[in-house]
Amino acid sequence: MARPAISSPVHPGQSVFCATREPGNPHSKYCDYIEWSKWRQRGGWDSSLDDACYHNPGFVPGECSFNERGQVLFGAHP
């Protein structure tokens, strides 16, 4: 006899910000290219974006002004 299917929680794919992050750089080159580039020049290390993407692959950094659906937040970007 067939058993009922067990469903697991559906997780969205990775956000472009998580998929393209540079390990140790807390900035996204798609949200704040200047800060992302400066972080690379300094050679610092901050795993906050790495950690956020590990826990939530659909994570969108606050500096991006977008929500997880890609909708503009707070009137930024007319």
C-alpha positions as CSV (number, residue, x, y, z in Angstrom):
1,M,0.0,0.0,0.0
2,A,1.3,3.5,-0.8
3,R,2.3,5.8,2.0
4,P,1.5,9.5,2.1
5,A,4.1,11.7,0.6
6,I,6.1,13.7,3.1
7,S,6.6,17.2,2.1
8,S,9.5,19.4,3.1
9,P,9.5,23.1,3.4
10,V,10.0,24.9,0.1
11,H,13.1,27.1,0.0
12,P,13.4,29.7,-2.7
13,G,16.6,29.7,-4.8
14,Q,19.5,31.9,-3.9
15,S,19.1,35.6,-4.3
16,V,21.5,37.2,-6.8
17,F,23.2,38.9,-3.8
18,C,23.9,35.5,-2.1
19,A,24.8,33.8,-5.3
20,T,27.4,36.4,-6.3
21,R,28.8,37.3,-2.9
22,E,32.5,37.4,-2.3
23,P,33.5,35.4,0.8
24,G,34.4,37.8,3.7
25,N,33.0,40.9,2.0
26,P,29.8,42.1,3.8
27,H,28.8,44.3,0.8
28,S,27.1,43.3,-2.5
29,K,28.6,44.6,-5.7
30,Y,25.1,45.0,-7.0
31,C,23.9,47.2,-4.2
32,D,26.9,49.3,-3.3
33,Y,29.7,48.8,-5.7
34,I,31.9,51.5,-4.1
35,E,31.8,50.0,-0.6
36,W,32.2,46.5,-2.1
37,S,35.3,47.6,-4.0
38,K,36.7,49.5,-1.0
39,W,36.3,46.4,1.2
40,R,38.4,44.5,-1.3
41,Q,41.1,47.1,-1.4
42,R,41.4,47.1,2.4
43,G,41.5,43.3,2.5
44,G,39.2,43.1,5.5
45,W,37.1,40.1,6.6
46,D,33.5,40.1,7.8
47,S,31.4,37.0,7.4
48,S,28.0,38.7,8.1
49,L,26.7,38.4,4.5
50,D,28.1,34.9,4.3
51,D,26.3,34.0,7.6
52,A,23.0,35.6,6.4
53,C,23.1,33.8,3.1
54,Y,23.8,30.5,4.9
55,H,20.7,30.8,7.1
56,N,18.5,32.3,4.3
57,P,19.6,31.8,0.7
58,G,17.0,34.3,-0.4
59,F,18.6,37.0,1.7
60,V,18.6,40.6,0.4
61,P,21.0,43.0,2.2
62,G,19.5,46.1,3.7
63,E,21.8,48.3,1.6
64,C,20.0,47.1,-1.6
65,S,16.7,48.8,-1.1
66,F,14.8,45.7,-2.5
67,N,12.7,43.1,-0.8
68,E,13.0,39.3,-1.4
69,R,10.6,39.7,-4.4
70,G,12.8,42.4,-6.0
71,Q,10.3,45.1,-5.3
72,V,11.7,48.6,-4.5
73,L,11.5,49.6,-0.8
74,F,11.1,53.0,0.7
75,G,10.8,55.0,-2.5
76,A,14.4,54.4,-3.5
77,H,15.1,54.0,-7.2
78,P,12.2,55.9,-8.9
